[in-house]
Amino acid sequence: MKPNGNGKRLATQQSVNGAVKSICDIMRRSNCAGALQYVPELTWILFLRILDEREMREAEAAEAVGIDFATSLEPPYRWKDWAAPGGSKRTALQGGAMGAVFAFVNGDLLPYLRGLKDRPGATPRQKVISEIMSGVERTRIDTERNFLDVLDKVHEISAEAVDPTQSSPSLRCTRVCF
C-alpha cells in the first residue's frame, strides 16, 4: 500500500462513513449549519482530492510505459501541493500571515479552477473541472483551522486507504467509477 499521508486504512463501509461523518461534524461547527450548505462544500473538496489521486495513478502508469503525462492542474493548484498535509504550498501558507490559506483558496485556487476552460488548448478534463467548479465562489467554512481540519480528514479518504477486500460492492464501484 502506498502511503496516503497518514498510513490509515479504512477497512469497512462503516469506517468510510465514520470518516465522512467526522468531516460533516467539522463543517457543521464551522458555519455550514445544514446539509444544503456542507454537502456542496464537501463535494468540491472531495472532487479535488479524487482528481489528484487519479492523476497520480495515471502519471505512474504513463511513466511505467515510457509515455509523457500532463496533469490537468499546475503546481501549486494540485491537491498534493495546497491541501495535503506537508504539501509545499500548504506549508508555506500555514507559515505565512493569518488569512493566507483563505486568501489563496478564495483568491487564487478557485478562480484558477473556474478559468481552466478559457485557457488556450484546454483539455476536455480541464473543461470539466472548470464546469464543476463554476458554482464555487469561495469556501463557506468559517475559520482556517476548521478548513485545514476538513482537508486533513478528506486526505484520509483515498482509494489507497480503503481496504478493497473489506469494502462493500457499492464502495468498490465508487472507487472504480472515479
Secondary structure, DSSP 4 states (H G I P E B T S, - for coil): ----SS---B-SHHHHHHHHHHHHHHHHTTT--SHHHHHHHHHHHHHHHHHHHHHHHHHHHHHHTT-----SS-TTSSHHHHTSTT-HHHHHHHTSSTTHHHHHIIIIIHHHHHTGGGSTT--HHHHHHHHHHTT--S---S-HHHHHHHHHHHHH-STTTB-TTTS-HHHHHHHHH-
